[in-house]
Amino acid sequence: MSAREQAEAAKKANELTEKAQQEQVKPYVVADIRERVPGSQLVVFSIENTGPTMARDVKVSVDPPLRSTLGEESDQKSRRSTESEPPNSAS
């Protein structure tokens, strides 16, 4: 292997190492809907960061909008809660 090929291989290896390190420390955000209790019609919508660092500027949209079986007033509360932004954390 020539010196030029070795240099290219080393450069590629360094890039892969850097990418792997960045992947290890980035936030991973997961949204989930599940039954609150198995067999229940009540569901819980959760958003969780499973990564090692804090997620920032996370935006969630639900399409079509969530609807409640409790009527229009409850639907409006659901829409307001899904349209609001989470509180800012101190940096």
CNS distance restraints for C-alpha pairs under 8 A (distance, minus, plus):
assign (resid   1 and name CA) (resid   5 and name CA) 6.13 0.50 0.50
assign (resid   1 and name CA) (resid   6 and name CA) 6.56 0.50 0.50
assign (resid   2 and name CA) (resid   6 and name CA) 6.24 0.50 0.50
assign (resid   3 and name CA) (resid   7 and name CA) 6.12 0.50 0.50
assign (resid   4 and name CA) (resid   8 and name CA) 6.27 0.50 0.50
assign (resid   5 and name CA) (resid   9 and name CA) 6.10 0.50 0.50
assign (resid   6 and name CA) (resid  10 and name CA) 6.07 0.50 0.50
assign (resid   7 and name CA) (resid  11 and name CA) 6.10 0.50 0.50
assign (resid   8 and name CA) (resid  12 and name CA) 6.16 0.50 0.50
assign (resid   9 and name CA) (resid  13 and name CA) 6.14 0.50 0.50
assign (resid  10 and name CA) (resid  14 and name CA) 6.13 0.50 0.50
assign (resid  11 and name CA) (resid  15 and name CA) 6.25 0.50 0.50
assign (resid  12 and name CA) (resid  16 and name CA) 6.24 0.50 0.50
assign (resid  13 and name CA) (resid  17 and name CA) 6.16 0.50 0.50
assign (resid  14 and name CA) (resid  18 and name CA) 6.13 0.50 0.50
assign (resid  15 and name CA) (resid  19 and name CA) 6.15 0.50 0.50
assign (resid  16 and name CA) (resid  20 and name CA) 6.14 0.50 0.50
assign (resid  17 and name CA) (resid  21 and name CA) 6.23 0.50 0.50
assign (resid  18 and name CA) (resid  22 and name CA) 6.26 0.50 0.50
assign (resid  19 and name CA) (resid  23 and name CA) 6.23 0.50 0.50
assign (resid  20 and name CA) (resid  24 and name CA) 6.32 0.50 0.50
assign (resid  21 and name CA) (resid  25 and name CA) 6.75 0.50 0.50
assign (resid  22 and name CA) (resid  26 and name CA) 6.32 0.50 0.50
assign (resid  24 and name CA) (resid  52 and name CA) 7.80 0.50 0.50
assign (resid  25 and name CA) (resid  51 and name CA) 7.01 0.50 0.50
assign (resid  25 and name CA) (resid  52 and name CA) 5.77 0.50 0.50
assign (resid  25 and name CA) (resid  53 and name CA) 6.17 0.50 0.50
assign (resid  26 and name CA) (resid  51 and name CA) 6.17 0.50 0.50
assign (resid  26 and name CA) (resid  52 and name CA) 6.71 0.50 0.50
assign (resid  26 and name CA) (resid  53 and name CA) 5.91 0.50 0.50
assign (resid  27 and name CA) (resid  49 and name CA) 6.40 0.50 0.50
assign (resid  27 and name CA) (resid  50 and name CA) 6.78 0.50 0.50
assign (resid  27 and name CA) (resid  51 and name CA) 4.10 0.50 0.50
assign (resid  27 and name CA) (resid  52 and name CA) 6.04 0.50 0.50
assign (resid  27 and name CA) (resid  53 and name CA) 5.10 0.50 0.50
assign (resid  27 and name CA) (resid  54 and name CA) 5.99 0.50 0.50
assign (resid  27 and name CA) (resid  55 and name CA) 5.27 0.50 0.50
assign (resid  28 and name CA) (resid  49 and name CA) 5.46 0.50 0.50
assign (resid  28 and name CA) (resid  50 and name CA) 5.30 0.50 0.50
assign (resid  28 and name CA) (resid  51 and name CA) 4.58 0.50 0.50
assign (resid  28 and name CA) (resid  55 and name CA) 7.45 0.50 0.50
assign (resid  29 and name CA) (resid  47 and name CA) 6.94 0.50 0.50
assign (resid  29 and name CA) (resid  48 and name CA) 5.62 0.50 0.50
assign (resid  29 and name CA) (resid  49 and name CA) 4.35 0.50 0.50
assign (resid  29 and name CA) (resid  50 and name CA) 6.18 0.50 0.50
assign (resid  29 and name CA) (resid  51 and name CA) 7.25 0.50 0.50
assign (resid  29 and name CA) (resid  55 and name CA) 7.26 0.50 0.50
assign (resid  30 and name CA) (resid  47 and name CA) 5.70 0.50 0.50
assign (resid  30 and name CA) (resid  48 and name CA) 5.32 0.50 0.50
assign (resid  30 and name CA) (resid  49 and name CA) 6.32 0.50 0.50
assign (resid  30 and name CA) (resid  50 and name CA) 7.29 0.50 0.50
assign (resid  31 and name CA) (resid  45 and name CA) 7.35 0.50 0.50
assign (resid  31 and name CA) (resid  46 and name CA) 5.74 0.50 0.50
assign (resid  31 and name CA) (resid  47 and name CA) 4.40 0.50 0.50
assign (resid  31 and name CA) (resid  48 and name CA) 6.46 0.50 0.50
assign (resid  32 and name CA) (resid  45 and name CA) 5.77 0.50 0.50
assign (resid  32 and name CA) (resid  46 and name CA) 5.37 0.50 0.50
assign (resid  32 and name CA) (resid  47 and name CA) 6.48 0.50 0.50
assign (resid  33 and name CA) (resid  43 and name CA) 6.51 0.50 0.50
assign (resid  33 and name CA) (resid  44 and name CA) 5.60 0.50 0.50
assign (resid  33 and name CA) (resid  45 and name CA) 4.48 0.50 0.50
assign (resid  33 and name CA) (resid  46 and name CA) 6.45 0.50 0.50
assign (resid  34 and name CA) (resid  43 and name CA) 5.41 0.50 0.50
assign (resid  34 and name CA) (resid  44 and name CA) 5.56 0.50 0.50
assign (resid  34 and name CA) (resid  45 and name CA) 6.80 0.50 0.50
assign (resid  35 and name CA) (resid  39 and name CA) 7.18 0.50 0.50
assign (resid  35 and name CA) (resid  40 and name CA) 6.03 0.50 0.50
assign (resid  35 and name CA) (resid  41 and name CA) 6.76 0.50 0.50
assign (resid  35 and name CA) (resid  42 and name CA) 5.93 0.50 0.50
assign (resid  35 and name CA) (resid  43 and name CA) 4.31 0.50 0.50
assign (resid  35 and name CA) (resid  44 and name CA) 6.16 0.50 0.50
assign (resid  36 and name CA) (resid  40 and name CA) 6.62 0.50 0.50
assign (resid  36 and name CA) (resid  42 and name CA) 5.80 0.50 0.50
assign (resid  36 and name CA) (resid  43 and name CA) 5.16 0.50 0.50
assign (resid  36 and name CA) (resid  44 and name CA) 5.69 0.50 0.50
assign (resid  37 and name CA) (resid  42 and name CA) 7.57 0.50 0.50
assign (resid  49 and name CA) (resid  54 and name CA) 7.38 0.50 0.50
assign (resid  49 and name CA) (resid  55 and name CA) 6.80 0.50 0.50
assign (resid  59 and name CA) (resid  85 and name CA) 7.68 0.50 0.50
assign (resid  60 and name CA) (resid  82 and name CA) 7.65 0.50 0.50
assign (resid  61 and name CA) (resid  82 and name CA) 7.33 0.50 0.50
assign (resid  61 and name CA) (resid  83 and name CA) 7.70 0.50 0.50
assign (resid  62 and name CA) (resid  66 and name CA) 6.90 0.50 0.50
assign (resid  62 and name CA) (resid  82 and name CA) 7.66 0.50 0.50
assign (resid  65 and name CA) (resid  79 and name CA) 6.99 0.50 0.50
assign (resid  66 and name CA) (resid  75 and name CA) 7.27 0.50 0.50
assign (resid  66 and name CA) (resid  78 and name CA) 6.74 0.50 0.50
assign (resid  66 and name CA) (resid  79 and name CA) 7.09 0.50 0.50
assign (resid  67 and name CA) (resid  75 and name CA) 5.41 0.50 0.50
assign (resid  67 and name CA) (resid  78 and name CA) 7.40 0.50 0.50
assign (resid  68 and name CA) (resid  72 and name CA) 7.72 0.50 0.50
assign (resid  68 and name CA) (resid  74 and name CA) 6.15 0.50 0.50
assign (resid  68 and name CA) (resid  75 and name CA) 5.44 0.50 0.50
assign (resid  68 and name CA) (resid  78 and name CA) 7.79 0.50 0.50
assign (resid  70 and name CA) (resid  74 and name CA) 5.90 0.50 0.50
assign (resid  70 and name CA) (resid  75 and name CA) 7.71 0.50 0.50
assign (resid  71 and name CA) (resid  75 and name CA) 6.37 0.50 0.50
assign (resid  72 and name CA) (resid  76 and name CA) 6.22 0.50 0.50
assign (resid  73 and name CA) (resid  77 and name CA) 6.47 0.50 0.50
assign (resid  74 and name CA) (resid  78 and name CA) 6.23 0.50 0.50
assign (resid  75 and name CA) (resid  79 and name CA) 6.21 0.50 0.50
assign (resid  76 and name CA) (resid  80 and name CA) 6.21 0.50 0.50
assign (resid  77 and name CA) (resid  81 and name CA) 6.22 0.50 0.50
assign (resid  78 and name CA) (resid  82 and name CA) 6.24 0.50 0.50
assign (resid  79 and name CA) (resid  83 and name CA) 6.03 0.50 0.50
assign (resid  80 and name CA) (resid  84 and name CA) 6.14 0.50 0.50
